[in-house]
Amino acid sequence: MSDRPPTPSRPEHWDRRMEVPLAVASLAFLTAYAVHVLARDLPGVWHDACLAVTLGSWALFVVDYLVRLRLSGLAPHRFLRAHPLDTLVVVLPLLRPLRMVNLYGRVQRRHGPRLGLYGRVMVYSGLSVSLLGFAGALTVYHHEVDAPGATIVTFGDSVWWTCATLATVGYGDVSPVTPVGRVTAVGLMACGLALLGAVTGSFSSWLIQAFTREDEKRADTGRPPGGSPGA
């Protein structure tokens, strides 16, 4: 009987080969977009370079999606249902930085001490909120800064509004007025509710398990819950 590990399938082999390139493309996309939006006084050639990097990263995501569709052997509609996040990453540039979170998870599973379930939820949620928040703030600022009647006129305003939206606070002192800004707001609201709900649920579950283990230990030693020896 051979001890050799099983040979990965073609889709698995492709996924492993594309982990780092897609993460780099996500970082390049976010960096180029940030420079394009924030450095408004740069010469036109630099803005063209940023646009080329952005389109190049998008093209890499499209190629990866088509190759994975081909290797899966599934019909397009079945592949779409089986890989909704990959489809959204191709269609919505705002979600491309999440590829970096995916790479972190795979590297951590292979090379680092494996975090517990609650630790992974906290780390993934924190990374996702940070990346989505930054990308969302850039998107809103890009479309709001020159809009008539806009209240988000600086990147600081956009970051403040993004934090309030992700936290589901919604102060209302600033708000988007453009269609793209409002669509982005809806997406950030949904992400904020989902991610905060996941963190809150995981933390509550961790507390319940911690208290349950403590009560079980006290029961094993004959101590009443909340009591002290001899009480």
C-alpha positions in Angstrom: 0.0 0.0 0.0 1.5 3.3 -1.1 2.0 6.1 1.4 2.1 8.8 -1.3 -0.5 11.5 -0.9 -3.4 11.4 -3.4 -2.8 13.4 -6.5 -4.9 16.5 -6.5 -7.6 16.9 -9.2 -7.1 19.3 -12.0 -9.4 22.0 -10.4 -7.6 21.6 -7.1 -4.2 21.9 -8.8 -5.4 25.0 -10.6 -6.7 26.6 -7.4 -3.3 26.0 -5.7 -1.4 27.5 -8.6 -3.6 30.6 -8.7 -3.7 31.3 -5.0 -0.8 33.7 -4.9 -1.4 35.3 -8.4 -5.0 36.2 -7.5 -4.0 37.5 -4.1 -1.3 39.7 -5.7 -3.9 40.8 -8.3 -6.3 41.8 -5.5 -3.6 43.8 -3.8 -2.6 45.4 -7.1 -6.2 46.3 -7.9 -6.8 47.9 -4.5 -3.5 49.8 -4.6 -4.0 51.1 -8.2 -7.5 52.1 -7.5 -6.5 53.9 -4.3 -3.8 55.8 -6.1 -6.2 56.7 -8.9 -8.9 58.0 -6.5 -6.7 59.7 -3.9 -3.8 61.1 -5.9 -5.9 63.3 -8.1 -3.1 65.7 -9.0 -0.9 63.0 -10.5 0.0 63.3 -14.2 -2.3 61.6 -16.6 0.2 58.9 -17.5 0.1 57.7 -13.9 -3.7 57.5 -13.9 -3.5 55.6 -17.2 -1.0 53.2 -15.5 -3.4 52.7 -12.6 -6.2 52.0 -15.0 -4.1 49.5 -16.8 -3.3 47.7 -13.6 -6.9 47.7 -12.6 -8.1 46.3 -15.9 -5.2 43.7 -15.9 -6.3 42.4 -12.5 -9.9 42.2 -13.6 -8.8 40.3 -16.7 -6.8 37.8 -14.5 -10.0 37.2 -12.4 -12.0 36.6 -15.6 -9.5 34.1 -17.0 -9.3 32.3 -13.7 -13.1 32.1 -13.6 -13.4 30.7 -17.1 -10.6 28.1 -16.5 -12.3 26.9 -13.3 -15.6 26.7 -15.1 -14.0 24.7 -17.9 -12.2 22.3 -15.4 -15.3 21.8 -13.3 -17.2 20.1 -16.1 -20.4 21.8 -14.8 -22.9 23.8 -16.7 -22.5 27.6 -16.3 -25.6 27.9 -14.2 -24.6 25.1 -11.9 -21.1 26.4 -11.5 -22.6 29.8 -10.6 -24.7 28.3 -7.9 -21.7 26.3 -6.6 -19.3 29.3 -6.6 -21.3 32.4 -5.8 -18.4 34.4 -4.2 -16.2 33.8 -7.2 -18.9 35.1 -9.5 -19.4 38.2 -7.4 -15.7 38.8 -7.3 -15.6 38.9 -11.1 -18.7 41.1 -11.4 -18.1 43.5 -8.4 -14.6 45.0 -8.1 -15.4 46.0 -4.5 -15.2 42.3 -3.4 -11.9 41.5 -5.1 -9.8 42.3 -2.0 -11.5 39.3 -0.2 -9.2 37.1 -2.2 -6.4 38.2 0.1 -8.5 36.9 3.1 -8.9 33.6 1.3 -5.1 33.3 0.8 -4.5 34.1 4.4 -6.9 31.3 5.5 -5.1 28.7 3.3 -1.6 29.7 4.3 -2.6 29.7 8.0 -4.1 26.2 7.6 -0.9 24.8 6.0 2.0 26.6 7.8 0.8 28.1 11.1 -0.8 26.8 14.3 -4.5 26.3 13.5 -6.7 28.8 15.2 -9.9 27.6 16.8 -13.3 28.2 15.2 -13.9 31.4 17.1 -10.5 32.7 16.5 -10.9 32.1 12.8 -14.2 33.9 12.7 -12.7 36.9 14.5 -9.7 37.1 12.2 -11.6 36.6 9.0 -14.3 39.0 10.0 -11.7 41.6 11.0 -9.8 41.3 7.7 -13.0 41.3 5.6 -14.4 44.4 7.4 -11.1 46.2 7.0 -10.7 45.4 3.3 -14.3 45.9 2.3 -14.5 49.1 4.4 -11.4 50.6 2.7 -12.6 49.6 -0.8 -16.1 50.9 -0.1 -14.7 54.2 1.2 -12.7 54.6 -2.0 -15.7 53.8 -4.2 -18.0 56.3 -2.4 -15.4 59.1 -2.3 -14.6 58.5 -6.0 -18.2 59.0 -7.1 -19.3 61.6 -4.5 -16.5 64.1 -4.3 -17.6 66.1 -7.4 -21.4 65.3 -7.3 -23.7 68.3 -6.9 -25.1 68.6 -3.3 -22.6 66.0 -2.0 -21.9 65.9 1.7 -19.0 63.4 1.3 -16.3 65.8 0.0 -13.1 64.4 1.6 -11.7 60.9 2.0 -12.0 61.4 5.7 -15.7 62.0 5.3 -16.0 58.8 3.3 -14.1 56.7 5.9 -16.2 58.1 8.7 -19.4 57.3 6.8 -18.1 53.8 6.0 -17.4 53.0 9.6 -20.8 54.3 10.7 -22.5 52.2 8.0 -20.6 49.0 8.7 -21.3 49.4 12.4 -25.0 49.9 11.5 -25.0 53.2 13.4 -25.9 55.5 10.6 -25.5 59.0 12.2 -26.8 60.7 9.0 -24.5 63.7 9.1 -23.1 62.6 5.7 -24.6 60.3 3.2 -24.2 59.4 -0.5 -26.3 61.2 -3.2 -25.1 59.4 -6.3 -26.6 56.0 -7.5 -23.3 54.3 -7.3 -22.7 55.6 -3.8 -26.1 54.5 -2.6 -25.7 51.0 -4.1 -22.4 50.7 -2.4 -24.1 51.8 0.9 -26.6 49.0 0.6 -23.8 46.5 0.1 -21.9 47.8 3.1 -25.0 47.7 5.2 -25.6 44.0 4.3 -21.9 43.2 4.9 -21.9 45.0 8.2 -25.0 43.1 9.5 -23.6 39.8 8.4 -20.1 40.2 9.7 -21.2 41.8 13.0 -23.8 39.1 13.5 -21.1 36.4 12.9 -18.7 38.0 15.4 -21.4 38.5 18.0 -22.8 35.0 17.6 -19.3 33.5 17.9 -18.4 35.5 20.9 -21.7 34.6 22.6 -21.2 30.9 21.8 -17.7 31.0 23.2 -18.9 32.6 26.4 -21.6 30.0 26.8 -19.1 27.1 26.3 -16.6 28.7 28.7 -19.3 29.0 31.4 -20.5 25.5 30.7 -17.0 24.0 31.0 -16.5 25.9 34.3 -19.7 24.6 35.7 -18.8 21.1 34.7 -15.4 21.4 36.4 -17.1 22.6 39.6 -19.6 19.8 39.5 -16.8 17.3 39.2 -15.1 18.7 42.3 -18.4 18.9 44.3 -18.4 22.7 44.3 -21.6 24.6 43.7 -21.6 27.0 40.7 -20.4 30.4 41.9 -19.5 29.0 45.3 -16.2 28.6 47.1 -14.7 25.6 48.8 -16.4 24.9 52.1 -19.3 27.3 51.4 
